[in-house]
Amino acid sequence: MPAAVVVNGTVLAVADSPADLKQRRNHGGSSYPSMRLSALLTCGTRSVLGALFDPITTGEITQAHRLARSLRPGMLLLAAATTPPPA
């Protein structure tokens, strides 16, 4: 039976570094800058097979393509269509 895996993503608020504070003071209305996290997970055991942190400007689909490199024969990737970001 193939191992079922899924890619899931989220956005995290992260603390400012001293360099960030010098460079910009406004994060688009947010108190902190944001990062995107996507992970390749097994559905049964919820084990993390791979994870990526990128700037918020990197899309989840781009991260999913990079995480696909961690897929091995016998793995079944469960995927759903995503809503494109507003223009």
All heavy atoms as a GROMACS GRO file, in nm:
protein
  627
    1MET      N    1   0.085  -0.118   0.000
    1MET     CA    2   0.000   0.000   0.000
    1MET      C    3   0.089   0.124   0.000
    1MET      O    4   0.183   0.134   0.078
    1MET     CB    5  -0.089  -0.004   0.123
    1MET     CG    6  -0.178   0.116   0.136
    1MET     SD    7  -0.309   0.079   0.255
    1MET     CE    8  -0.418   0.208   0.215
    2PRO      N    9   0.061   0.222  -0.086
    2PRO     CA   10   0.145   0.342  -0.091
    2PRO      C   11   0.129   0.427   0.034
    2PRO      O   12   0.023   0.428   0.098
    2PRO     CB   13   0.095   0.418  -0.214
    2PRO     CG   14  -0.037   0.360  -0.248
    2PRO     CD   15  -0.045   0.224  -0.186
    3ALA      N   16   0.235   0.495   0.069
    3ALA     CA   17   0.230   0.589   0.182
    3ALA      C   18   0.167   0.718   0.133
    3ALA      O   19   0.212   0.779   0.036
    3ALA     CB   20   0.370   0.615   0.234
    4ALA      N   21   0.059   0.761   0.198
    4ALA     CA   22  -0.007   0.886   0.160
    4ALA      C   23   0.064   1.002   0.228
    4ALA      O   24   0.093   0.999   0.348
    4ALA     CB   25  -0.153   0.883   0.202
    5VAL      N   26   0.096   1.105   0.148
    5VAL     CA   27   0.163   1.224   0.199
    5VAL      C   28   0.087   1.347   0.151
    5VAL      O   29   0.010   1.342   0.055
    5VAL     CB   30   0.311   1.232   0.155
    5VAL    CG1   31   0.391   1.116   0.212
    5VAL    CG2   32   0.324   1.235   0.004
    6VAL      N   33   0.109   1.459   0.218
    6VAL     CA   34   0.042   1.584   0.185
    6VAL      C   35   0.138   1.700   0.208
    6VAL      O   36   0.228   1.691   0.291
    6VAL     CB   37  -0.086   1.600   0.271
    6VAL    CG1   38  -0.053   1.614   0.418
    6VAL    CG2   39  -0.171   1.715   0.223
    7VAL      N   40   0.121   1.806   0.131
    7VAL     CA   41   0.194   1.931   0.154
    7VAL      C   42   0.097   2.028   0.218
    7VAL      O   43  -0.015   2.049   0.169
    7VAL     CB   44   0.249   1.991   0.022
    7VAL    CG1   45   0.310   2.127   0.047
    7VAL    CG2   46   0.352   1.898  -0.040
    8ASN      N   47   0.138   2.087   0.330
    8ASN     CA   48   0.054   2.184   0.399
    8ASN      C   49   0.139   2.306   0.430
    8ASN      O   50   0.257   2.295   0.460
    8ASN     CB   51  -0.004   2.124   0.527
    8ASN     CG   52  -0.120   2.204   0.581
    8ASN    OD1   53  -0.169   2.297   0.516
    8ASN    ND2   54  -0.165   2.169   0.698
    9GLY      N   55   0.077   2.423   0.421
    9GLY     CA   56   0.151   2.547   0.444
    9GLY      C   57   0.079   2.641   0.538
    9GLY      O   58  -0.041   2.630   0.559
   10THR      N   59   0.155   2.733   0.592
   10THR     CA   60   0.101   2.835   0.681
   10THR      C   61   0.191   2.958   0.674
   10THR      O   62   0.300   2.955   0.617
   10THR     CB   63   0.090   2.782   0.826
   10THR    OG1   64   0.016   2.877   0.903
   10THR    CG2   65   0.227   2.761   0.888
   11VAL      N   66   0.143   3.066   0.733
   11VAL     CA   67   0.221   3.190   0.742
   11VAL      C   68   0.247   3.218   0.889
   11VAL      O   69   0.157   3.207   0.972
   11VAL     CB   70   0.144   3.308   0.677
   11VAL    CG1   71   0.218   3.438   0.696
   11VAL    CG2   72   0.121   3.280   0.529
   12LEU      N   73   0.371   3.250   0.920
   12LEU     CA   74   0.413   3.276   1.058
   12LEU      C   75   0.459   3.420   1.074
   12LEU      O   76   0.526   3.474   0.986
   12LEU     CB   77   0.530   3.184   1.096
   12LEU     CG   78   0.509   3.035   1.078
   12LEU    CD1   79   0.642   2.962   1.096
   12LEU    CD2   80   0.408   2.985   1.177
   13ALA      N   81   0.425   3.480   1.186
   13ALA     CA   82   0.482   3.609   1.223
   13ALA      C   83   0.612   3.583   1.297
   13ALA      O   84   0.618   3.496   1.384
   13ALA     CB   85   0.386   3.687   1.312
   14VAL      N   86   0.718   3.651   1.258
   14VAL     CA   87   0.849   3.630   1.320
   14VAL      C   88   0.900   3.762   1.378
   14VAL      O   89   0.861   3.870   1.336
   14VAL     CB   90   0.950   3.573   1.219
   14VAL    CG1   91   0.909   3.435   1.174
   14VAL    CG2   92   0.966   3.665   1.099
   15ALA      N   93   0.987   3.750   1.475
   15ALA     CA   94   1.043   3.869   1.540
   15ALA      C   95   1.134   3.945   1.445
   15ALA      O   96   1.198   3.887   1.357
   15ALA     CB   97   1.120   3.829   1.665
   16ASP      N   98   1.140   4.076   1.463
   16ASP     CA   99   1.231   4.160   1.386
   16ASP      C  100   1.375   4.135   1.429
   16ASP      O  101   1.404   4.118   1.547
   16ASP     CB  102   1.201   4.308   1.412
   16ASP     CG  103   1.080   4.356   1.338
   16ASP    OD1  104   1.071   4.332   1.218
   16ASP    OD2  105   0.994   4.419   1.403
   17SER      N  106   1.464   4.133   1.332
   17SER     CA  107   1.607   4.133   1.362
   17SER      C  108   1.651   4.279   1.372
   17SER      O  109   1.583   4.368   1.321
   17SER     CB  110   1.685   4.061   1.252
   17SER     OG  111   1.684   4.138   1.134
   18PRO      N  112   1.765   4.307   1.434
   18PRO     CA  113   1.813   4.446   1.437
   18PRO      C  114   1.828   4.506   1.296
   18PRO      O  115   1.798   4.623   1.275
   18PRO     CB  116   1.947   4.435   1.509
   18PRO     CG  117   1.932   4.314   1.596
   18PRO     CD  118   1.847   4.219   1.515
   19ALA      N  119   1.871   4.425   1.200
   19ALA     CA  120   1.885   4.475   1.062
   19ALA      C  121   1.749   4.512   1.004
   19ALA      O  122   1.737   4.612   0.932
   19ALA     CB  123   1.953   4.370   0.975
   20ASP      N  124   1.646   4.431   1.032
   20ASP     CA  125   1.511   4.462   0.983
   20ASP      C  126   1.461   4.594   1.041
   20ASP      O  127   1.398   4.674   0.972
   20ASP     CB  128   1.411   4.352   1.020
   20ASP     CG  129   1.425   4.230   0.932
   20ASP    OD1  130   1.477   4.242   0.821
   20ASP    OD2  131   1.382   4.122   0.978
   21LEU      N  132   1.485   4.614   1.169
   21LEU     CA  133   1.438   4.736   1.234
   21LEU      C  134   1.500   4.861   1.173
   21LEU      O  135   1.436   4.964   1.161
   21LEU     CB  136   1.467   4.730   1.385
   21LEU     CG  137   1.380   4.632   1.462
   21LEU    CD1  138   1.429   4.621   1.606
   21LEU    CD2  139   1.234   4.675   1.459
   22LYS      N  140   1.627   4.851   1.133
   22LYS     CA  141   1.695   4.965   1.070
   22LYS      C  142   1.641   4.990   0.928
   22LYS      O  143   1.630   5.103   0.885
   22LYS     CB  144   1.846   4.941   1.064
   22LYS     CG  145   1.914   4.954   1.196
   22LYS     CD  146   2.062   4.930   1.181
   22LYS     CE  147   2.130   4.928   1.317
   22LYS     NZ  148   2.272   4.896   1.305
   23GLN      N  149   1.612   4.881   0.858
   23GLN     CA  150   1.573   4.892   0.718
   23GLN      C  151   1.428   4.933   0.698
   23GLN      O  152   1.397   5.015   0.614
   23GLN     CB  153   1.599   4.758   0.648
   23GLN     CG  154   1.590   4.766   0.497
   23GLN     CD  155   1.632   4.637   0.434
   23GLN    OE1  156   1.586   4.530   0.474
   23GLN    NE2  157   1.720   4.645   0.337
   24ARG      N  158   1.336   4.876   0.771
   24ARG     CA  159   1.195   4.908   0.755
   24ARG      C  160   1.124   4.903   0.890
   24ARG      O  161   1.153   4.820   0.973
   24ARG     CB  162   1.126   4.815   0.656
   24ARG     CG  163   1.148   4.670   0.678
   24ARG     CD  164   1.077   4.588   0.573
   24ARG     NE  165   1.146   4.496   0.491
   24ARG     CZ  166   1.240   4.411   0.524
   24ARG    NH1  167   1.289   4.411   0.641
   24ARG    NH2  168   1.289   4.326   0.438
   25ARG      N  169   1.030   4.990   0.905
   25ARG     CA  170   0.958   4.997   1.032
   25ARG      C  171   0.814   4.952   1.019
   25ARG      O  172   0.747   4.927   1.115
   25ARG     CB  173   0.963   5.139   1.087
   25ARG     CG  174   1.103   5.181   1.122
   25ARG     CD  175   1.107   5.327   1.160
   25ARG     NE  176   1.244   5.373   1.164
   25ARG     CZ  177   1.316   5.383   1.273
   25ARG    NH1  178   1.264   5.351   1.388
   25ARG    NH2  179   1.440   5.425   1.268
   26ASN      N  180   0.764   4.941   0.897
   26ASN     CA  181   0.625   4.904   0.875
   26ASN      C  182   0.621   4.772   0.797
   26ASN      O  183   0.686   4.758   0.696
   26ASN     CB  184   0.554   5.013   0.795
   26ASN     CG  185   0.406   4.984   0.778
   26ASN    OD1  186   0.362   4.872   0.793
   26ASN    ND2  187   0.331   5.086   0.744
   27HIS      N  188   0.544   4.676   0.843
   27HIS     CA  189   0.534   4.546   0.778
   27HIS      C  190   0.398   4.529   0.712
   27HIS      O  191   0.333   4.426   0.725
   27HIS     CB  192   0.556   4.435   0.881
   27HIS     CG  193   0.687   4.445   0.952
   27HIS    ND1  194   0.807   4.424   0.888
   27HIS    CD2  195   0.717   4.479   1.079
   27HIS    CE1  196   0.905   4.442   0.973
   27HIS    NE2  197   0.853   4.476   1.090
   28GLY      N  198   0.353   4.632   0.644
   28GLY     CA  199   0.224   4.623   0.575
   28GLY      C  200   0.107   4.617   0.670
   28GLY      O  201   0.009   4.550   0.643
   29GLY      N  202   0.117   4.683   0.783
   29GLY     CA  203   0.009   4.685   0.880
   29GLY      C  204   0.021   4.580   0.989
   29GLY      O  205  -0.052   4.582   1.086
   30SER      N  206   0.115   4.488   0.974
   30SER     CA  207   0.136   4.385   1.076
   30SER      C  208   0.242   4.431   1.175
   30SER      O  209   0.328   4.512   1.142
   30SER     CB  210   0.183   4.256   1.007
   30SER     OG  211   0.221   4.160   1.103
   31SER      N  212   0.235   4.380   1.296
   31SER     CA  213   0.334   4.415   1.397
   31SER      C  214   0.470   4.353   1.368
   31SER      O  215   0.573   4.407   1.408
   31SER     CB  216   0.287   4.369   1.535
   31SER     OG  217   0.166   4.431   1.568
   32TYR      N  218   0.472   4.238   1.303
   32TYR     CA  219   0.596   4.165   1.277
   32TYR      C  220   0.602   4.123   1.131
   32TYR      O  221   0.499   4.106   1.066
   32TYR     CB  222   0.603   4.038   1.364
   32TYR     CG  223   0.609   4.068   1.511
   32TYR    CD1  224   0.496   4.059   1.591
   32TYR    CD2  225   0.728   4.106   1.571
   32TYR    CE1  226   0.501   4.086   1.727
   32TYR    CE2  227   0.735   4.133   1.706
   32TYR     CZ  228   0.622   4.123   1.784
   32TYR     OH  229   0.627   4.150   1.917
   33PRO      N  230   0.722   4.098   1.079
   33PRO     CA  231   0.733   4.045   0.942
   33PRO      C  232   0.678   3.902   0.937
   33PRO      O  233   0.668   3.834   1.039
   33PRO     CB  234   0.884   4.048   0.914
   33PRO     CG  235   0.951   4.061   1.045
   33PRO     CD  236   0.852   4.122   1.140
   34SER      N  237   0.642   3.859   0.817
   34SER     CA  238   0.584   3.726   0.798
   34SER      C  239   0.677   3.636   0.718
   34SER      O  240   0.753   3.684   0.633
   34SER     CB  241   0.450   3.735   0.725
   34SER     OG  242   0.358   3.808   0.802
   35MET      N  243   0.669   3.506   0.744
   35MET     CA  244   0.740   3.404   0.668
   35MET      C  245   0.640   3.296   0.629
   35MET      O  246   0.540   3.274   0.698
   35MET     CB  247   0.850   3.338   0.752
   35MET     CG  248   0.965   3.426   0.785
   35MET     SD  249   1.094   3.332   0.869
   35MET     CE  250   1.159   3.241   0.731
   36ARG      N  251   0.668   3.228   0.518
   36ARG     CA  252   0.583   3.117   0.475
   36ARG      C  253   0.654   2.986   0.510
   36ARG      O  254   0.772   2.969   0.483
   36ARG     CB  255   0.557   3.124   0.325
   36ARG     CG  256   0.458   3.018   0.279
   36ARG     CD  257   0.422   3.032   0.132
   36ARG     NE  258   0.381   3.166   0.095
   36ARG     CZ  259   0.260   3.219   0.114
   36ARG    NH1  260   0.167   3.147   0.175
   36ARG    NH2  261   0.232   3.341   0.075
   37LEU      N  262   0.580   2.894   0.570
   37LEU     CA  263   0.628   2.760   0.603
   37LEU      C  264   0.541   2.659   0.529
   37LEU      O  265   0.418   2.666   0.536
   37LEU     CB  266   0.618   2.735   0.754
   37LEU     CG  267   0.625   2.589   0.801
   37LEU    CD1  268   0.762   2.529   0.771
   37LEU    CD2  269   0.593   2.579   0.948
   38SER      N  270   0.604   2.568   0.457
   38SER     CA  271   0.534   2.455   0.396
   38SER      C  272   0.607   2.328   0.435
   38SER      O  273   0.730   2.326   0.445
   38SER     CB  274   0.530   2.467   0.244
   38SER     OG  275   0.445   2.572   0.205
   39ALA      N  276   0.530   2.222   0.459
   39ALA     CA  277   0.589   2.095   0.500
   39ALA      C  278   0.528   1.980   0.424
   39ALA      O  279   0.410   1.982   0.389
   39ALA     CB  280   0.568   2.074   0.650
   40LEU      N  281   0.609   1.879   0.397
   40LEU     CA  282   0.564   1.753   0.339
   40LEU      C  283   0.548   1.656   0.455
   40LEU      O  284   0.644   1.629   0.528
   40LEU     CB  285   0.668   1.700   0.238
   40LEU     CG  286   0.636   1.568   0.172
   40LEU    CD1  287   0.513   1.579   0.082
   40LEU    CD2  288   0.756   1.518   0.092
   41LEU      N  289   0.425   1.606   0.475
   41LEU     CA  290   0.392   1.526   0.592
   41LEU      C  291   0.331   1.393   0.550
   41LEU      O  292   0.260   1.386   0.449
   41LEU     CB  293   0.288   1.599   0.679
   41LEU     CG  294   0.319   1.744   0.714
   41LEU    CD1  295   0.193   1.815   0.758
   41LEU    CD2  296   0.425   1.748   0.821
   42THR      N  297   0.354   1.289   0.630
   42THR     CA  298   0.284   1.163   0.607
   42THR      C  299   0.146   1.175   0.671
   42THR      O  300   0.130   1.238   0.776
   42THR     CB  301   0.359   1.043   0.668
   42THR    OG1  302   0.370   1.062   0.808
   42THR    CG2  303   0.496   1.026   0.606
   43CYS      N  304   0.047   1.118   0.607
   43CYS     CA  305  -0.091   1.129   0.658
   43CYS      C  306  -0.115   1.038   0.778
   43CYS      O  307  -0.190   1.074   0.868
   43CYS     CB  308  -0.190   1.097   0.546
   43CYS     SG  309  -0.191   1.221   0.416
   44GLY      N  310  -0.054   0.920   0.783
   44GLY     CA  311  -0.079   0.827   0.892
   44GLY      C  312  -0.011   0.866   1.022
   44GLY      O  313  -0.075   0.878   1.126
   45THR      N  314   0.120   0.888   1.017
   45THR     CA  315   0.196   0.915   1.139
   45THR      C  316   0.222   1.063   1.161
   45THR      O  317   0.275   1.101   1.265
   45THR     CB  318   0.332   0.843   1.134
   45THR    OG1  319   0.408   0.895   1.025
   45THR    CG2  320   0.314   0.692   1.120
   46ARG      N  321   0.190   1.144   1.062
   46ARG     CA  322   0.215   1.289   1.065
   46ARG      C  323   0.362   1.322   1.080
   46ARG      O  324   0.400   1.424   1.137
   46ARG     CB  325   0.132   1.356   1.174
   46ARG     CG  326  -0.016   1.341   1.154
   46ARG     CD  327  -0.095   1.419   1.256
   46ARG     NE  328  -0.229   1.364   1.262
   46ARG     CZ  329  -0.287   1.320   1.372
   46ARG    NH1  330  -0.226   1.327   1.486
   46ARG    NH2  331  -0.407   1.270   1.367
   47SER      N  332   0.447   1.235   1.029
   47SER     CA  333   0.591   1.260   1.030
   47SER      C  334   0.625   1.370   0.930
   47SER      O  335   0.566   1.376   0.822
   47SER     CB  336   0.669   1.134   0.993
   47SER     OG  337   0.642   1.031   1.083
   48VAL      N  338   0.720   1.453   0.963
   48VAL     CA  339   0.767   1.558   0.874
   48VAL      C  340   0.876   1.500   0.785
   48VAL      O  341   0.980   1.456   0.834
   48VAL     CB  342   0.819   1.680   0.953
   48VAL    CG1  343   0.872   1.786   0.858
   48VAL    CG2  344   0.710   1.737   1.041
   49LEU      N  345   0.852   1.499   0.654
   49LEU     CA  346   0.950   1.448   0.559
   49LEU      C  347   1.035   1.558   0.500
   49LEU      O  348   1.144   1.533   0.449
   49LEU     CB  349   0.879   1.372   0.447
   49LEU     CG  350   0.791   1.255   0.491
   49LEU    CD1  351   0.717   1.197   0.371
   49LEU    CD2  352   0.875   1.149   0.560
   50GLY      N  353   0.986   1.680   0.505
   50GLY     CA  354   1.060   1.795   0.454
   50GLY      C  355   0.986   1.921   0.491
   50GLY      O  356   0.864   1.920   0.511
   51ALA      N  357   1.060   2.031   0.505
   51ALA     CA  358   0.999   2.159   0.540
   51ALA      C  359   1.081   2.272   0.481
   51ALA      O  360   1.203   2.260   0.467
   51ALA     CB  361   0.988   2.175   0.691
   52LEU      N  362   1.013   2.381   0.447
   52LEU     CA  363   1.078   2.499   0.390
   52LEU      C  364   1.026   2.625   0.457
   52LEU      O  365   0.906   2.640   0.477
   52LEU     CB  366   1.048   2.509   0.240
   52LEU     CG  367   1.101   2.399   0.151
   52LEU    CD1  368   1.041   2.412   0.011
   52LEU    CD2  369   1.252   2.405   0.143
   53PHE      N  370   1.116   2.715   0.489
   53PHE     CA  371   1.081   2.850   0.534
   53PHE      C  372   1.129   2.945   0.426
   53PHE      O  373   1.244   2.936   0.381
   53PHE     CB  374   1.154   2.885   0.664
   53PHE     CG  375   1.104   2.810   0.784
   53PHE    CD1  376   1.162   2.690   0.821
   53PHE    CD2  377   1.000   2.860   0.860
   53PHE    CE1  378   1.118   2.621   0.932
   53PHE    CE2  379   0.954   2.792   0.971
   53PHE     CZ  380   1.013   2.672   1.007
   54ASP      N  381   1.043   3.035   0.382
   54ASP     CA  382   1.078   3.133   0.279
   54ASP      C  383   1.012   3.266   0.312
   54ASP      O  384   0.919   3.272   0.394
   54ASP     CB  385   1.029   3.086   0.141
   54ASP     CG  386   1.119   2.981   0.079
   54ASP    OD1  387   1.241   3.005   0.073
   54ASP    OD2  388   1.068   2.877   0.036
   55PRO      N  389   1.056   3.373   0.244
   55PRO     CA  390   0.985   3.501   0.259
   55PRO      C  391   0.840   3.486   0.216
   55PRO      O  392   0.806   3.398   0.136
   55PRO     CB  393   1.060   3.595   0.165
   55PRO     CG  394   1.192   3.531   0.142
   55PRO     CD  395   1.170   3.384   0.155
   56ILE      N  396   0.755   3.572   0.266
   56ILE     CA  397   0.612   3.567   0.235
   56ILE      C  398   0.587   3.584   0.085
   56ILE      O  399   0.484   3.540   0.034
   56ILE     CB  400   0.535   3.672   0.319
   56ILE    CG1  401   0.384   3.649   0.311
   56ILE    CG2  402   0.569   3.813   0.276
   56ILE    CD1  403   0.338   3.525   0.377
   57THR      N  404   0.681   3.642   0.014
   57THR     CA  405   0.666   3.663  -0.130
   57THR      C  406   0.680   3.533  -0.210
   57THR      O  407   0.646   3.529  -0.327
   57THR     CB  408   0.769   3.765  -0.180
   57THR    OG1  409   0.900   3.722  -0.141
   57THR    CG2  410   0.743   3.903  -0.123
   58THR      N  411   0.729   3.426  -0.146
   58THR     CA  412   0.738   3.296  -0.212
   58THR      C  413   0.605   3.224  -0.191
   58THR      O  414   0.557   3.213  -0.079
   58THR     CB  415   0.852   3.212  -0.150
   58THR    OG1  416   0.974   3.283  -0.164
   58THR    CG2  417   0.863   3.076  -0.218
   59GLY      N  418   0.547   3.176  -0.299
   59GLY     CA  419   0.416   3.112  -0.291
   59GLY      C  420   0.423   2.968  -0.241
   59GLY      O  421   0.527   2.901  -0.251
   60GLU      N  422   0.311   2.921  -0.190
   60GLU     CA  423   0.302   2.784  -0.139
   60GLU      C  424   0.321   2.682  -0.253
   60GLU      O  425   0.380   2.576  -0.232
   60GLU     CB  426   0.167   2.763  -0.071
   60GLU     CG  427   0.158   2.634   0.007
   60GLU     CD  428   0.030   2.623   0.087
   60GLU    OE1  429  -0.029   2.726   0.124
   60GLU    OE2  430  -0.012   2.509   0.112
   61ILE      N  431   0.274   2.715  -0.373
   61ILE     CA  432   0.290   2.624  -0.487
   61ILE      C  433   0.438   2.610  -0.522
   61ILE      O  434   0.487   2.500  -0.550
   61ILE     CB  435   0.209   2.673  -0.609
   61ILE    CG1  436   0.060   2.677  -0.576
   61ILE    CG2  437   0.238   2.588  -0.731
   61ILE    CD1  438  -0.001   2.542  -0.544
   62THR      N  439   0.513   2.720  -0.518
   62THR     CA  440   0.658   2.716  -0.544
   62THR      C  441   0.725   2.626  -0.441
   62THR      O  442   0.810   2.543  -0.475
   62THR     CB  443   0.718   2.857  -0.538
   62THR    OG1  444   0.654   2.937  -0.638
   62THR    CG2  445   0.867   2.856  -0.561
   63GLN      N  446   0.687   2.640  -0.314
   63GLN     CA  447   0.744   2.555  -0.211
   63GLN      C  448   0.705   2.408  -0.233
   63GLN      O  449   0.786   2.318  -0.213
   63GLN     CB  450   0.699   2.601  -0.072
   63GLN     CG  451   0.766   2.729  -0.028
   63GLN     CD  452   0.726   2.768   0.112
   63GLN    OE1  453   0.612   2.748   0.154
   63GLN    NE2  454   0.821   2.824   0.186
   64ALA      N  455   0.582   2.383  -0.275
   64ALA     CA  456   0.536   2.246  -0.299
   64ALA      C  457   0.620   2.179  -0.408
   64ALA      O  458   0.656   2.061  -0.396
   64ALA     CB  459   0.389   2.244  -0.336
   65HIS      N  460   0.653   2.254  -0.513
   65HIS     CA  461   0.738   2.199  -0.620
   65HIS      C  462   0.874   2.160  -0.564
   65HIS      O  463   0.929   2.056  -0.601
   65HIS     CB  464   0.754   2.300  -0.734
   65HIS     CG  465   0.635   2.308  -0.822
   65HIS    ND1  466   0.608   2.216  -0.921
   65HIS    CD2  467   0.534   2.398  -0.828
   65HIS    CE1  468   0.497   2.249  -0.983
   65HIS    NE2  469   0.449   2.359  -0.928
   66ARG      N  470   0.929   2.242  -0.477
   66ARG     CA  471   1.060   2.211  -0.418
   66ARG      C  472   1.050   2.092  -0.322
   66ARG      O  473   1.140   2.009  -0.316
   66ARG     CB  474   1.116   2.334  -0.348
   66ARG     CG  475   1.158   2.441  -0.450
   66ARG     CD  476   1.204   2.573  -0.395
   66ARG     NE  477   1.277   2.570  -0.272
   66ARG     CZ  478   1.268   2.666  -0.179
   66ARG    NH1  479   1.188   2.770  -0.196
   66ARG    NH2  480   1.338   2.659  -0.068
   67LEU      N  481   0.940   2.083  -0.248
   67LEU     CA  482   0.922   1.970  -0.156
   67LEU      C  483   0.900   1.839  -0.231
   67LEU      O  484   0.928   1.731  -0.179
   67LEU     CB  485   0.805   1.997  -0.061
   67LEU     CG  486   0.833   2.098   0.049
   67LEU    CD1  487   0.702   2.140   0.117
   67LEU    CD2  488   0.931   2.044   0.151
   68ALA      N  489   0.850   1.847  -0.353
   68ALA     CA  490   0.825   1.726  -0.433
   68ALA      C  491   0.953   1.646  -0.456
   68ALA      O  492   0.948   1.526  -0.481
   68ALA     CB  493   0.760   1.763  -0.566
   69ARG      N  494   1.068   1.710  -0.443
   69ARG     CA  495   1.196   1.639  -0.459
   69ARG      C  496   1.213   1.532  -0.351
   69ARG      O  497   1.292   1.440  -0.367
   69ARG     CB  498   1.312   1.738  -0.451
   69ARG     CG  499   1.311   1.840  -0.561
   69ARG     CD  500   1.422   1.941  -0.542
   69ARG     NE  501   1.401   2.056  -0.630
   69ARG     CZ  502   1.445   2.176  -0.605
   69ARG    NH1  503   1.515   2.201  -0.497
   69ARG    NH2  504   1.421   2.274  -0.690
   70SER      N  505   1.140   1.545  -0.240
   70SER     CA  506   1.150   1.448  -0.130
   70SER      C  507   1.059   1.327  -0.150
   70SER      O  508   1.063   1.234  -0.071
   70SER     CB  509   1.115   1.516   0.002
   70SER     OG  510   1.208   1.618   0.032
   71LEU      N  511   0.976   1.329  -0.254
   71LEU     CA  512   0.888   1.215  -0.282
   71LEU      C  513   0.971   1.097  -0.330
   71LEU      O  514   1.069   1.113  -0.402
   71LEU     CB  515   0.783   1.252  -0.386
   71LEU     CG  516   0.681   1.356  -0.345
   71LEU    CD1  517   0.594   1.395  -0.464
   71LEU    CD2  518   0.595   1.305  -0.230
   72ARG      N  519   0.930   0.977  -0.290
   72ARG     CA  520   0.998   0.853  -0.328
   72ARG      C  521   0.897   0.758  -0.390
   72ARG      O  522   0.776   0.773  -0.370
   72ARG     CB  523   1.061   0.788  -0.204
   72ARG     CG  524   1.166   0.873  -0.134
   72ARG     CD  525   1.293   0.884  -0.220
   72ARG     NE  526   1.390   0.973  -0.161
   72ARG     CZ  527   1.414   1.098  -0.203
   72ARG    NH1  528   1.347   1.149  -0.303
   72ARG    NH2  529   1.506   1.172  -0.146
   73PRO      N  530   0.945   0.658  -0.464
   73PRO     CA  531   0.853   0.559  -0.521
   73PRO      C  532   0.766   0.497  -0.411
   73PRO      O  533   0.814   0.470  -0.301
   73PRO     CB  534   0.947   0.455  -0.583
   73PRO     CG  535   1.072   0.532  -0.614
   73PRO     CD  536   1.086   0.633  -0.502
   74GLY      N  537   0.639   0.480  -0.441
   74GLY     CA  538   0.545   0.423  -0.345
   74GLY      C  539   0.471   0.527  -0.262
   74GLY      O  540   0.383   0.492  -0.185
   75MET      N  541   0.507   0.655  -0.277
   75MET     CA  542   0.436   0.761  -0.204
   75MET      C  543   0.324   0.815  -0.292
   75MET      O  544   0.342   0.833  -0.413
   75MET     CB  545   0.530   0.876  -0.168
   75MET     CG  546   0.632   0.843  -0.063
   75MET     SD  547   0.731   0.989  -0.027
   75MET     CE  548   0.825   0.931   0.110
   76LEU      N  549   0.210   0.839  -0.231
   76LEU     CA  550   0.094   0.896  -0.300
   76LEU      C  551   0.070   1.036  -0.245
   76LEU      O  552   0.036   1.052  -0.127
   76LEU     CB  553  -0.028   0.807  -0.277
   76LEU     CG  554  -0.161   0.859  -0.332
   76LEU    CD1  555  -0.155   0.866  -0.484
   76LEU    CD2  556  -0.274   0.770  -0.286
   77LEU      N  557   0.092   1.138  -0.327
   77LEU     CA  558   0.074   1.277  -0.285
   77LEU      C  559  -0.072   1.316  -0.302
   77LEU      O  560  -0.125   1.315  -0.413
   77LEU     CB  561   0.163   1.370  -0.366
   77LEU     CG  562   0.149   1.520  -0.335
   77LEU    CD1  563   0.184   1.550  -0.190
   77LEU    CD2  564   0.235   1.602  -0.429
   78LEU      N  565  -0.137   1.347  -0.191
   78LEU     CA  566  -0.276   1.395  -0.194
   78LEU      C  567  -0.271   1.546  -0.208
   78LEU      O  568  -0.208   1.615  -0.129
   78LEU     CB  569  -0.348   1.356  -0.065
   78LEU     CG  570  -0.346   1.207  -0.031
   78LEU    CD1  571  -0.411   1.183   0.104
   78LEU    CD2  572  -0.414   1.126  -0.139
   79ALA      N  573  -0.337   1.597  -0.311
   79ALA     CA  574  -0.331   1.740  -0.338
   79ALA      C  575  -0.470   1.794  -0.367
   79ALA      O  576  -0.557   1.721  -0.413
   79ALA     CB  577  -0.238   1.767  -0.457
   80ALA      N  578  -0.487   1.920  -0.338
   80ALA     CA  579  -0.613   1.988  -0.367
   80ALA      C  580  -0.583   2.115  -0.445
   80ALA      O  581  -0.474   2.171  -0.434
   80ALA     CB  582  -0.685   2.023  -0.237
   81ALA      N  583  -0.678   2.156  -0.524
   81ALA     CA  584  -0.661   2.283  -0.596
   81ALA      C  585  -0.661   2.397  -0.498
   81ALA      O  586  -0.734   2.396  -0.399
   81ALA     CB  587  -0.774   2.300  -0.698
   82THR      N  588  -0.575   2.494  -0.521
   82THR     CA  589  -0.569   2.610  -0.432
   82THR      C  590  -0.627   2.731  -0.501
   82THR      O  591  -0.629   2.740  -0.623
   82THR     CB  592  -0.424   2.640  -0.390
   82THR    OG1  593  -0.347   2.667  -0.509
   82THR    CG2  594  -0.363   2.522  -0.316
   83THR      N  595  -0.673   2.823  -0.424
   83THR     CA  596  -0.726   2.948  -0.476
   83THR      C  597  -0.611   3.042  -0.503
   83THR      O  598  -0.529   3.066  -0.415
   83THR     CB  599  -0.823   3.011  -0.374
   83THR    OG1  600  -0.922   2.914  -0.342
   83THR    CG2  601  -0.886   3.137  -0.429
   84PRO      N  602  -0.601   3.096  -0.624
   84PRO     CA  603  -0.492   3.189  -0.651
   84PRO      C  604  -0.507   3.316  -0.567
   84PRO      O  605  -0.619   3.353  -0.531
   84PRO     CB  606  -0.505   3.220  -0.801
   84PRO     CG  607  -0.642   3.178  -0.838
   84PRO     CD  608  -0.688   3.076  -0.738
   85PRO      N  609  -0.395   3.380  -0.536
   85PRO     CA  610  -0.405   3.504  -0.457
   85PRO      C  611  -0.476   3.613  -0.537
   85PRO      O  612  -0.474   3.613  -0.659
   85PRO     CB  613  -0.259   3.540  -0.430
   85PRO     CG  614  -0.181   3.470  -0.536
   85PRO     CD  615  -0.259   3.348  -0.574
   86PRO      N  616  -0.538   3.707  -0.466
   86PRO     CA  617  -0.605   3.817  -0.538
   86PRO      C  618  -0.504   3.901  -0.615
   86PRO      O  619  -0.390   3.916  -0.572
   86PRO     CB  620  -0.673   3.896  -0.428
   86PRO     CG  621  -0.615   3.850  -0.300
   86PRO     CD  622  -0.552   3.717  -0.323
   87ALA      N  623  -0.546   3.953  -0.726
   87ALA     CA  624  -0.456   4.036  -0.809
   87ALA      C  625  -0.436   4.173  -0.750
   87ALA      O  626  -0.512   4.226  -0.679
   87ALA     CB  627  -0.514   4.047  -0.949
   0.00000   0.00000   0.00000
